Amino acid sequence: MEHRLELRTVVELARLGNARRTAESLGVSQSTVTEALARLERSYGTRLFDRDRKGSRPTATGTVVVEAARRSLEI
């Protein structure tokens, strides 16, 4: 997966709060979203999203990463 798609994934996941809807929005599979998030979390060494039955919400670190990703995508 290209890095740009990983950035788009975290931004969309933060916006939509759901991996399935994020996958649909990006035109990829839900497993692609899950794998991208797992790769980024391994890379940063921490969870970026809290996930439960209600959806996904950025952690404190995740909020910083999402904002940085948003800015990077604007460039």
C-alpha positions in Angstrom: 0.0 0.0 0.0 1.3 3.4 -0.8 1.9 5.8 2.0 -0.6 8.3 0.7 -3.4 5.7 1.0 -2.4 5.1 4.6 -2.7 8.8 5.3 -6.1 8.9 3.6 -7.1 5.9 5.6 -6.5 7.5 9.0 -8.1 10.7 8.0 -11.2 8.9 6.7 -11.4 6.6 9.7 -11.3 9.6 12.0 -14.0 11.3 10.0 -16.3 8.3 9.5 -15.6 6.4 12.7 -16.1 3.0 11.0 -13.7 0.7 9.1 -16.4 -0.6 6.8 -17.5 2.9 5.7 -13.9 4.0 5.4 -13.2 1.1 3.1 -16.2 2.0 1.0 -15.2 5.6 0.9 -11.7 4.8 -0.3 -12.7 2.0 -2.6 -10.7 -0.7 -0.8 -11.5 -3.7 1.3 -12.2 -3.5 5.0 -9.1 -5.7 5.6 -7.0 -3.2 3.7 -8.1 -0.5 6.1 -7.5 -2.8 9.1 -4.0 -3.8 7.8 -3.0 -0.1 7.1 -4.0 0.9 10.6 -2.1 -2.0 12.1 1.0 -1.1 10.1 0.8 2.5 11.2 0.2 1.6 14.9 3.3 -0.7 14.8 5.3 2.1 13.1 4.3 4.6 15.8 4.5 2.0 18.6 1.0 2.9 20.0 -2.7 2.6 19.3 -4.0 5.4 17.1 -7.7 4.6 17.5 -9.8 3.2 20.3 -12.2 0.7 18.7 -15.4 -0.7 20.2 -18.9 -1.6 19.2 -19.7 2.1 18.7 -16.9 2.6 16.2 -13.4 4.0 16.1 -12.2 7.2 17.7 -8.7 8.6 17.6 -6.6 8.4 20.7 -4.6 11.5 21.8 -1.7 10.3 19.7 -4.1 9.4 16.9 -5.5 12.9 16.9 -2.0 14.3 16.3 -1.3 11.7 13.5 -4.7 12.4 11.8 -4.0 16.1 11.8 -0.5 15.6 10.4 -1.9 13.3 7.7 -4.6 15.8 6.8 -2.0 18.5 6.4 0.3 16.2 4.4 -2.6 15.4 2.0 -3.3 19.1 1.5 0.3 19.7 0.3 
